[in-house]
Amino acid sequence: MTILDTSVVINKVKSKESIKEDITVVMLVEYPRIVYRKHLYGGIIFPHKTRLHPST
């Protein structure tokens, strides 16, 4: 699974390339019009909160 950084996605949009990789919800917040793009084929990754150290 490849996840693109915001700058890479913006460069692809400017050069009118299709986006087959996944993007994060942060990208969606920064650039909400991305969901209306015809050539967005990847998914949107939502991070999940997990505990790094379980409480004892």
ABEGO torsion letter per residue (X at the ends): XBBBBAAAAAAAAAAGBBBABBBBAAAAAABAAAAABAABABBBBBBBBBBABBBX
